[in-house]
């Protein structure tokens, strides 16, 4: 096997810290399991957490049918969530310190180190707790959810559920984290006031990602709006803000339905994804129908079509959800030698089928 710990040792970490001060100095980075059979990657990110919680809820609701199948899901969700709670809402690494990105505690999110992640990480931990409460039924997760909202105003932080500006703080993979977290919240949240305010926040997040034409983000948005809409029949919003009687009707009129362009662009992008999943170098910097981004990024040229939208996915060098759809060229180092896994098509497609968006 490749000597990953020798490659990514202390000297490697020190070099990374020269340009990335928050890079964690931890050795070994790949830890051998207690039985000696496996190596596991430390410094686990919030990316991994949201991916797990996103699928735990889906698996529990749609796949696990018997108690025998559901119980292991409860156990793993309880283990992870209790670990977060017991360590002040942080993932703790084998060095006894929090991992670089998986911090959700109030102290860090209200500090210089964590302020830029405040909205996203506040919303993510609320989503984790909602998923955990749904799967286990344990009251502690509902109590902790309410504590973070009532004492530390995490529900208000979540109104800006990702960074939109300045450009240096905006990264495409945060769109995954943001919209996957919103999905968990709109699946399981029942409080009328939070649902109403978060429905507005969901649209703000989607509007920021909509011009990138990524099908998964569109489908997540559409599914979350559909989950929100099921509450309209309960009339639970009618009692809100009696001192401003026109407020709730105005919000519902604006946000009751999703933006129609989301489904249109999701279907266009799904249809445009090439069957050939081999990564080829593509350069669109010469195109006359492209507007170049004014803010220059070292080593990266970004731009979009004259209509403001990203280049169609079949013409783009990047088709994965964690890549930048506005990047106009791709690395020649991968040209013809890397094959993508295809889940970036399968996940939004079957999710769209389940929710009735794709017939």
C-alpha positions as CSV (number, residue, x, y, z in Angstrom):
1,X,0.0,0.0,0.0
2,X,1.0,3.6,-0.5
3,X,2.9,5.0,2.5
4,X,0.4,7.7,3.2
5,X,1.6,8.5,6.7
6,X,5.1,9.0,5.5
7,X,3.9,11.2,2.7
8,X,1.6,13.2,5.0
9,X,3.8,13.4,8.0
10,X,4.9,16.3,10.2
11,X,7.0,18.0,7.5
12,X,4.1,17.8,5.1
13,X,1.8,19.4,7.7
14,X,4.3,22.1,8.3
15,X,4.5,23.0,4.6
16,X,0.7,23.1,4.4
17,X,0.5,25.5,7.3
18,X,2.7,28.0,5.5
19,X,-0.2,28.8,3.2
20,X,-3.1,27.4,5.3
21,X,-2.6,28.3,9.0
22,X,-5.6,26.2,10.0
23,X,-4.2,23.0,8.6
24,X,-4.0,20.6,11.5
25,X,-0.6,19.2,12.6
26,X,-1.6,15.7,13.4
27,X,0.4,12.5,13.0
28,X,-0.5,9.8,11.9
29,X,-3.2,11.1,9.6
30,X,-4.3,7.5,8.8
31,X,-4.7,5.5,12.0
32,X,-4.5,1.7,12.2
33,X,-7.6,0.2,13.8
34,X,-7.3,-1.7,17.0
35,X,-7.6,-5.1,15.2
36,X,-4.9,-4.1,12.7
37,X,-7.1,-4.8,9.7
38,X,-8.0,-1.3,8.6
39,X,-6.7,2.3,8.4
40,X,-9.0,5.1,9.1
41,X,-8.6,8.8,8.1
42,X,-8.5,11.2,11.0
43,X,-9.2,15.0,11.0
44,X,-12.8,14.1,9.9
45,X,-14.6,17.0,8.3
46,X,-18.2,18.1,8.7
47,X,-18.6,17.0,5.1
48,X,-18.5,13.3,6.2
49,X,-20.9,14.0,9.1
50,X,-23.6,15.5,6.9
51,X,-23.3,12.8,4.4
52,X,-23.9,10.2,7.1
53,X,-26.9,12.0,8.7
54,X,-28.4,12.6,5.3
55,X,-28.5,8.9,4.5
56,X,-29.3,7.7,8.0
57,X,-32.7,9.4,7.8
58,X,-33.3,8.1,4.3
59,X,-32.3,4.6,5.1
60,X,-34.3,4.5,8.3
61,X,-37.4,5.8,6.7
62,X,-37.3,4.1,3.3
63,X,-35.1,1.0,3.4
64,X,-35.1,-0.5,6.9
65,X,-38.4,-2.2,7.3
66,X,-38.0,-4.5,10.4
67,X,-37.0,-3.7,13.9
68,X,-33.9,-5.8,13.3
69,X,-32.9,-3.5,10.5
70,X,-33.8,-0.2,12.2
71,X,-32.0,-0.9,15.5
72,X,-28.4,-0.7,14.1
73,X,-29.3,2.7,12.6
74,X,-30.5,3.9,16.0
75,X,-27.3,2.6,17.7
76,X,-24.9,4.3,15.3
77,X,-26.8,7.6,15.3
78,X,-26.9,7.6,19.1
79,X,-23.2,6.9,19.3
80,X,-22.2,9.7,16.9
81,X,-24.7,12.2,18.3
82,X,-23.9,11.5,21.9
83,X,-20.2,11.8,21.1
84,X,-20.8,15.3,19.7
85,X,-22.9,16.4,22.6
86,X,-20.5,15.0,25.2
87,X,-17.6,16.8,23.5
88,X,-19.3,20.2,23.4
89,X,-20.6,19.7,19.9
90,X,-17.1,18.9,18.4
91,X,-15.7,15.8,16.8
92,X,-12.6,14.9,18.8
93,X,-9.6,13.4,17.0
94,X,-7.1,10.8,18.3
95,X,-5.0,13.6,19.6
96,X,-7.8,14.7,22.0
97,X,-8.5,17.9,20.1
98,X,-11.3,18.8,17.7
99,X,-10.9,18.2,14.1
100,X,-10.4,21.1,11.8
101,X,-13.9,21.6,10.5
102,X,-16.2,19.6,12.6
103,X,-16.9,22.2,15.3
104,X,-20.4,23.2,16.1
105,X,-20.0,24.7,19.6
106,X,-21.1,28.2,20.5
107,X,-17.7,29.4,21.6
108,X,-16.0,28.6,18.3
109,X,-18.9,29.8,16.1
110,X,-18.8,33.1,17.9
111,X,-15.1,33.6,17.6
112,X,-12.6,34.8,15.0
113,X,-11.8,31.2,14.1
114,X,-15.3,30.1,13.4
115,X,-17.4,33.1,12.5
116,X,-17.5,32.3,8.8
117,X,-18.9,28.9,9.5
118,X,-21.5,30.2,12.0
119,X,-24.6,30.0,9.8
120,X,-23.7,26.7,8.1
121,X,-22.5,24.9,11.2
122,X,-25.4,26.1,13.3
123,X,-27.8,24.8,10.8
124,X,-25.9,21.5,10.4
125,X,-25.9,20.6,14.1
126,X,-29.6,21.4,14.3
127,X,-30.2,19.1,11.4
128,X,-28.1,16.3,13.0
129,X,-30.2,16.7,16.2
130,X,-33.5,16.6,14.3
131,X,-32.4,13.4,12.5
132,X,-31.2,11.8,15.7
133,X,-34.5,12.7,17.5
134,X,-36.5,11.3,14.6
135,X,-34.6,8.0,14.5
136,X,-34.1,7.3,18.2
137,X,-37.1,9.1,19.8
138,X,-34.7,10.2,22.6
139,X,-35.9,13.4,24.2
140,X,-32.3,14.6,24.9
141,X,-31.8,15.5,21.2
142,X,-34.9,17.6,21.2
143,X,-33.8,19.3,24.4
144,X,-30.3,20.0,23.0
145,X,-31.9,21.4,19.8
146,X,-34.1,23.8,21.8
147,X,-31.1,24.8,24.0
148,X,-29.0,25.8,21.0
149,X,-31.9,27.8,19.6
150,X,-33.2,29.4,22.8
151,X,-29.8,30.1,24.5
152,X,-27.5,30.6,21.6
153,X,-29.8,31.6,18.7
154,X,-28.7,28.9,16.3
155,X,-32.0,29.1,14.5
156,X,-31.3,32.7,13.8
157,X,-27.7,31.9,12.7
158,X,-29.2,29.4,10.2
159,X,-31.0,32.2,8.4
160,X,-27.8,32.7,6.5
161,X,-27.1,29.1,6.1
162,X,-23.8,29.5,4.1
163,X,-21.4,32.2,3.1
164,X,-22.5,34.2,0.0
165,X,-19.8,36.9,0.1
166,X,-17.0,37.7,-0.2
167,X,-15.9,35.4,-3.0
168,X,-12.9,34.0,-1.2
169,X,-15.2,32.5,1.5
170,X,-17.5,30.9,-1.0
171,X,-16.8,27.3,-1.9
172,X,-19.0,24.9,-3.9
173,X,-18.9,22.0,-1.5
174,X,-20.6,24.1,1.1
175,X,-23.7,24.0,-1.2
176,X,-23.8,20.2,-0.6
177,X,-23.5,20.7,3.2
178,X,-26.1,23.4,3.2
179,X,-28.8,21.9,1.1
180,X,-28.4,18.4,2.5
181,X,-28.8,19.8,6.0
182,X,-31.9,21.8,5.0
183,X,-33.3,18.5,3.7
184,X,-33.0,16.9,7.1
185,X,-34.6,19.8,8.8
186,X,-37.6,20.1,6.5
187,X,-38.1,16.3,6.8
188,X,-38.5,16.4,10.6
189,X,-39.0,19.9,11.9
190,X,-42.6,20.6,13.2
191,X,-42.4,24.1,14.8
192,X,-44.4,26.5,12.7
193,X,-42.3,29.6,13.3
194,X,-39.0,27.9,12.6
195,X,-40.5,26.3,9.4
196,X,-41.7,29.6,8.1
197,X,-38.5,31.5,8.7
198,X,-36.3,28.7,7.4
199,X,-38.4,28.4,4.3
200,X,-37.2,31.9,3.5
201,X,-33.6,31.0,4.3
202,X,-33.9,27.9,2.0
203,X,-34.8,30.1,-0.9
204,X,-31.9,32.4,-0.2
205,X,-29.5,29.4,-0.2
206,X,-31.0,28.0,-3.4
207,X,-30.9,31.3,-5.2
208,X,-27.2,31.5,-4.6
209,X,-26.6,28.1,-6.1
210,X,-29.3,28.1,-8.8
211,X,-27.1,29.6,-11.5
212,X,-24.6,26.7,-11.2
213,X,-27.2,24.3,-12.7
214,X,-26.2,21.4,-10.5
215,X,-29.1,18.8,-10.5
216,X,-28.6,17.5,-7.0
217,X,-28.8,20.9,-5.4
218,X,-32.0,21.7,-7.4
219,X,-33.6,18.4,-6.4
220,X,-32.7,18.9,-2.7
221,X,-34.3,22.3,-2.9
222,X,-37.5,21.0,-4.5
223,X,-37.7,18.1,-2.1
224,X,-37.3,20.4,0.9
225,X,-40.1,22.7,-0.4
226,X,-42.3,19.8,-0.9
227,X,-41.7,18.7,2.7
228,X,-42.5,22.2,3.8
229,X,-45.7,22.3,1.8
230,X,-47.2,19.3,3.7
231,X,-47.6,21.6,6.7
232,X,-49.8,24.0,4.8
233,X,-52.8,21.7,5.2
234,X,-52.5,21.7,9.0
235,X,-53.1,25.5,9.1
236,X,-50.4,25.7,11.8
237,X,-49.0,29.0,10.4
238,X,-52.3,30.9,10.8
239,X,-51.7,31.7,14.5
240,X,-48.3,33.2,14.0
241,X,-47.7,37.0,14.4
242,X,-51.3,38.1,15.2
243,X,-50.0,41.7,15.6
244,X,-49.0,41.7,11.9
245,X,-51.9,39.8,10.3
246,X,-50.6,40.3,6.7
247,X,-47.1,38.9,7.3
248,X,-47.8,35.2,7.1
249,X,-50.0,35.3,4.1
250,X,-47.4,37.4,2.3
251,X,-44.6,34.9,3.1
252,X,-46.7,31.9,2.1
253,X,-47.8,33.5,-1.1
254,X,-44.1,34.1,-2.0
255,X,-42.6,30.8,-0.8
256,X,-45.4,28.3,-0.9
257,X,-44.1,26.9,-4.1
258,X,-40.6,26.3,-5.4
259,X,-39.1,28.4,-8.2
260,X,-40.1,26.6,-11.4
261,X,-36.7,27.0,-13.0
262,X,-35.2,24.6,-10.4
263,X,-36.9,21.5,-12.0
264,X,-36.3,22.8,-15.5
265,X,-32.6,23.1,-15.0
266,X,-32.3,19.9,-12.9
267,X,-33.8,17.9,-15.8
268,X,-31.7,19.7,-18.4
269,X,-28.5,18.9,-16.5
270,X,-29.5,15.3,-15.8
271,X,-30.2,14.8,-19.5
272,X,-26.9,16.5,-20.4
273,X,-24.6,14.4,-18.2
274,X,-22.3,12.3,-20.5
275,X,-22.6,8.6,-20.4
276,X,-18.8,8.5,-20.7
277,X,-17.6,9.2,-17.2
278,X,-13.9,9.5,-18.0
279,X,-12.5,12.9,-17.0
280,X,-11.2,14.8,-20.0
281,X,-9.5,18.2,-20.0
282,X,-11.8,20.9,-21.3
283,X,-10.9,24.6,-21.8
284,X,-13.7,27.1,-22.2
285,X,-11.7,30.2,-21.6
286,X,-11.7,31.2,-25.3
287,X,-15.5,31.3,-25.7
288,X,-17.1,34.5,-26.8
289,X,-20.3,33.8,-25.0
290,X,-18.6,33.8,-21.6
291,X,-18.3,36.7,-19.1
292,X,-15.2,36.4,-17.0
293,X,-15.3,36.9,-13.3
294,X,-13.9,40.2,-12.3
295,X,-12.3,38.9,-9.1
296,X,-9.2,37.0,-10.1
297,X,-8.3,33.8,-8.2
298,X,-4.7,32.5,-8.5
299,X,-4.5,29.7,-11.0
300,X,-8.2,29.7,-11.7
301,X,-10.3,31.4,-14.4
302,X,-14.0,31.5,-13.6
303,X,-16.9,32.8,-15.7
304,X,-20.4,32.2,-16.9
305,X,-22.6,32.5,-19.9
306,X,-24.1,35.9,-20.8
307,X,-27.4,34.9,-19.3
308,X,-25.6,34.5,-15.9
309,X,-25.8,30.7,-15.7
310,X,-22.9,28.2,-15.7
311,X,-22.0,26.5,-18.9
312,X,-24.2,23.4,-19.5
313,X,-22.9,20.4,-17.8
314,X,-22.1,18.5,-21.0
315,X,-19.8,21.3,-22.0
316,X,-18.2,21.8,-18.6
317,X,-14.9,20.5,-17.3
318,X,-16.6,19.8,-13.9
319,X,-19.6,17.6,-13.4
320,X,-19.2,16.5,-9.7
321,X,-21.2,18.3,-7.0
322,X,-18.2,19.3,-5.1
323,X,-16.5,21.1,-8.0
324,X,-16.9,24.6,-9.1
325,X,-19.4,24.9,-12.1
326,X,-18.0,28.4,-12.9
327,X,-14.5,27.1,-13.4
328,X,-13.7,27.3,-17.2
329,X,-10.9,24.9,-17.5
330,X,-9.8,21.6,-15.9
331,X,-6.4,20.1,-15.0
332,X,-4.5,18.3,-17.7
333,X,-3.1,15.9,-15.0
334,X,-6.4,13.9,-15.0
335,X,-7.0,14.0,-18.7
336,X,-8.2,10.6,-19.8
337,X,-7.0,8.7,-16.8
338,X,-9.8,9.2,-14.2
339,X,-13.3,7.8,-14.3
340,X,-16.0,9.3,-12.1
341,X,-18.3,7.1,-10.1
342,X,-21.7,8.3,-11.5
343,X,-23.4,8.9,-8.2
344,X,-23.8,12.6,-9.1
345,X,-26.4,11.4,-11.6
346,X,-27.9,8.5,-9.7
347,X,-28.6,10.3,-6.5
348,X,-30.6,13.3,-7.9
349,X,-32.3,11.1,-10.5
350,X,-33.7,8.6,-8.0
351,X,-34.5,11.3,-5.5
352,X,-36.4,13.1,-8.2
353,X,-38.3,9.9,-9.1
354,X,-39.2,9.3,-5.4
355,X,-40.6,12.8,-5.0
356,X,-42.5,12.7,-8.3
357,X,-40.4,15.3,-10.1
358,X,-39.2,12.8,-12.7
359,X,-41.8,10.6,-14.3
